[in-house]
Amino acid sequence: MKLVTAIVKPFTLDDVKAALEQLGLLGMTVSEVRGYGRQKGHTEVYRGAEYFVAKLRVEVLVEDDAADRTVDTIVSAARTGRIGDGKVWVTPVDTVVRVRTGERGVDAL
């Protein structure tokens, strides 16, 4: 199994979600995050205070053979062509357990 993690602009979330649903993926986790990459800590001013630009972290657990398709889907749904579109990376996952049933591995997805 793989954990596909993406940092995307907030306004692209609906497109990313719809694209992942078309792939048949049943769930994802979304968190609001702040940080910076090549934009070197680009900030926005709101009510006189500077803030890092807010992004969303989208995480999806998939089977090994679905990881590349998932990455490609997220990239095409989230791409605007402007600086700060985000990043996507894949991490191997050893074990997944569904808390409610105790199912393990692919059955827990």
C-alpha positions in Angstrom: 0.0 0.0 0.0 1.0 3.6 -0.5 0.1 6.9 1.1 -0.3 9.6 -1.5 0.1 13.0 0.0 -0.6 16.3 -1.8 -0.3 19.9 -0.9 -2.7 21.9 -3.0 -4.3 25.3 -3.2 -7.6 25.4 -1.3 -9.8 26.4 -4.3 -8.7 23.2 -6.2 -10.1 20.8 -3.5 -13.4 20.3 -5.2 -11.8 19.4 -8.5 -9.3 17.1 -6.8 -12.1 15.4 -4.8 -14.2 14.9 -7.9 -11.3 13.5 -9.9 -10.4 11.0 -7.1 -14.0 9.9 -6.9 -14.0 9.2 -10.6 -11.0 6.9 -10.0 -13.1 5.0 -7.5 -11.3 6.1 -4.4 -13.5 6.0 -1.4 -11.9 8.3 1.1 -9.3 11.0 1.8 -8.1 13.1 4.6 -7.9 16.9 4.3 -6.0 19.2 6.6 -5.3 22.9 6.5 -1.5 23.6 6.5 0.8 26.5 6.2 4.4 26.6 5.0 6.6 27.5 2.1 8.7 26.0 -0.7 10.3 27.7 -3.6 8.2 30.7 -3.0 10.5 31.4 -0.1 7.9 32.1 2.5 5.7 34.2 0.3 3.1 35.8 2.6 -0.1 37.6 2.3 -1.2 40.5 4.4 -4.6 40.3 6.1 -5.8 43.0 8.4 -2.3 44.3 8.8 -0.7 41.0 9.7 1.4 38.8 7.4 0.5 35.1 7.0 1.9 32.2 5.1 -0.3 31.3 2.2 -2.8 28.6 3.4 -2.8 25.3 1.6 -4.5 22.0 2.0 -2.9 18.6 2.6 -4.8 15.8 1.0 -3.9 12.2 2.0 -5.2 9.1 0.2 -4.3 5.5 1.0 -4.2 3.3 -2.2 -3.0 -0.1 -3.3 0.5 -0.1 -4.9 -0.7 -0.4 -8.5 -3.0 2.6 -8.1 -0.4 5.1 -6.7 0.8 6.4 -10.1 -2.7 6.9 -11.4 -3.7 8.7 -8.2 -0.7 11.0 -8.4 -1.4 11.9 -12.1 -5.1 12.5 -11.2 -4.2 14.9 -8.4 -1.6 16.7 -10.4 -4.0 17.3 -13.3 -6.9 18.4 -11.1 -4.8 20.8 -9.0 -2.6 22.4 -11.6 -3.2 26.0 -12.3 0.1 26.7 -13.9 1.0 29.4 -11.3 3.6 29.4 -8.6 2.5 27.6 -5.5 0.4 24.9 -7.1 1.8 22.4 -4.6 3.6 19.1 -4.4 2.6 15.4 -4.4 4.6 12.6 -2.9 4.2 8.8 -2.3 5.2 7.0 0.9 5.1 3.2 1.4 2.8 2.0 4.1 3.5 -1.3 5.9 0.1 -1.9 7.6 -3.3 -0.4 7.8 -6.0 -1.4 10.3 -9.6 -0.5 10.2 -10.4 0.4 13.8 -14.1 -0.6 13.8 -13.6 -4.1 12.4 -9.9 -4.9 12.9 -9.5 -5.6 9.1 -5.9 -5.3 8.0 -4.1 -4.5 4.8 -6.1 -3.9 1.5 -9.3 -5.0 3.2 -9.0 -2.0 5.6 -9.0 0.5 2.7 
